[in-house]
Amino acid sequence: MNLKLTGKEMLKMTEAVKAKKPRGRARVIPGKCAACGARCQSACPVDCIEMTEAGEPVVSAEKCIGCLKCVKVCPASALEMFFTPEEQKILAELAQAAAPEVDEEELERQRRIAPFRGVWVFVEQNDGEPARVSWELMGSGRSLADSLDVELSAIIIGSGVGKLAQEAFSYGADCAYLIDQPVFARYRTEPYLETMCYLVEKYKPEVVLMGATGMGRDLAGAVATRVKTGLTADCTGLDIDDKRNLMQTRPAFGGNIMATIMCDKYRPQMATVRPHVMPLPERQPNATGRVLPESFAISESSIFSRVLEVITDKSGKDRVDVAGAEFIVSGGRGLMAKENFAILEELAGELGAVVGGSRSAVDAGWLPPDRQVGQTGKTVRPKIYIACGISGAIQHLVGMQDSDVVIAINRDPEAPIFEVATFGIVGDLFDVVPALTTRIRELKQARA
């Protein structure tokens, strides 16, 4: 029997047997997972993702349905879709016959963030005296602005603070938004919040950086909440990815890992950084920039809070600024008792150094809290950091690892502190420290 088909009937049969588009299976890209907190696992509708102790996903290929949800939700782009050679062939054939797919979600994201451009650094000041962390952030902001090919702007709010604009230019700013009104003479959350939100709404920056100080933490959290964006606190690293997202690195899970966090769907991207975490850029006194005066209509009578008195804590000759010290001798659990810190005090006296300590030493009551170095204490950048009897937990390392020279003294050769040490001494600190003190004293006497 002969069967004759028309062209239209042949087309229908061809479409009927046309290969179905393969969905593929998700897989992890080695080395890219940022341990964001199991977002991929939460997004998976078929429970095919398990998390390791390090916070990285393991995908069950047998259960994966290729829905792409884990790939889309991953902030570090650490997941991808895998296709077999047969599936890749089908995809190639379909691509030739079909129009390119449009990712509506990505288009919406790009539309939402497109108006935002520029990097801002909030210049913190008290009585016109700028906080050092603002200039440290100016250096980081300069690098981010160059990567994004945008301007770096300083945000200066206060009364009688016009001189800070030139200082901001000397540390890398291209321009300065200056709001100089008597109502901003003292920091109060409400007027500063309203002013920052006004500026963000008007100029739409894509990155806003603030110091992780009392003022910065208070203001940053309030601004992020008001403008409905994300905020990453206490960052130790900042960078830009290929989608103009701010990669914000900070300790996570109690300081046991370093996580990279991104706010890819909302702008501005906001981060705070603790003092002494970022290097202070070289000052260029002849640098120039544009001052953009702004004003914000807010009256003193509309503000509920009042500053009655400012009490500066400068009491006590024993008060020590560990964060600003150039030489630090720190002790940890290996000192075993409070009275044993006397040998560190003696060494510090010869070096002109400050005595600090780890969290365990502070928790034991051997040192006051203002001497603590680490994630929950002070971040330091001394020229020389001598760690005595400190094992080197990551909570401590993130607070001192950027020291110019690290000298570690520990009797455990496997102690993590040796991984960041410039020089390591494996031995009993009760023998090493006194010997070191004696030798330094002899060298000083020989020079006298």
Secondary structure, 3 states (H helix, E strand, C coil): CCCCCCHHHHHHHHHHCCCCCCCCEEEECCCCCCCCCCHHHHHCCCCCEEECCCCCEEECCCCCCCCCHHHHHCCCCCEEEECCHHHHHHHHHHHHHCCCCCCHHHHHHHHHHCCCCCEEEEECEECCEECHHHHHHHHHHHHHHHHHCCCEEEEEEECCCCCHHHHHHHCCCCEEEEEECHHHCCCCHHHHHHHHHHHHHHHCCCEEEEECCHHHHHHHHHHHHHHCCCEEEEECEEEECCCCCEEEEEEECCCCEEEEECCCCCCCEEEEECCCCCCCCCCCCCCCCEEEEECCCCCHHHCCCCCCCCCCCCCCCCCCCCCCCCEEEEECHHHCCHHHHHHHHHHHHHHCCEEEECHHHHHCCCCCHHHEECCCCECCCCCEEEEECCCCCHHHHHHHCCCCEEEEEECCCCCHHHHCCCEEEECCHHHHHHHHHHHHHHHHHHHC
